[in-house]
Amino acid sequence: METLIIIALIVGGLILFAIEVFLIPGISIAGIGSAVCILYAIYSAFTSLGSEAGFITLGVSLLGIIGVTWWFMRSKTLDRLSLKKTLDYRPSPFEGMDLKPGDKGISVTRLTLIGNADFNGHIIEVQSADGFIDEKTPVEIVRINETTVYVKQA
């Protein structure tokens, strides 16, 4: 009877271990339960069945943990849980604004290297190319990157 309890504790501990590692990552009730089941099975084997059975139980528990980890890594379970999509989104914040170097506008906020400016009725985020620029100061576009407009005081 004692042997069946130890086997049941080890099997239960391995199931909880699999749940902890692959379904609910982090330290949760499943991980604590797994550790308690396996450690109590080892303790019970040492105290009631002797040291030889205790070491066998310890070895079986370690091999079981390694086996469950190996089985889950080799199975298709992780493939079904993993994200396979790639994000290829490229923002184009100036689409349809017809901005080009030399356009003139006015700063809406103080440009402490980065701020907002108004060009043709569009308020966009700009970066100062020549230091701080106070708000409501005329600015001119120096260059345009993919996502950044560089301005200087006009």
Buried (B, 14 or more C-beta within 10 A) or exposed (E): EEEEBBEEBBEBBBBBBBBBBBEEEEEBEBBEBBBBBBBBBBBBBBEEBEEEBBEBBBEBBEEBBEEBBEEBEEEEBEEEEEEEEEEEEEEEEBEEBEBEEEBEBEBBBBBEEEBBBBBEEEEBBBBBBEEEBEEEBEBBBBEBEEEBBBBBBE
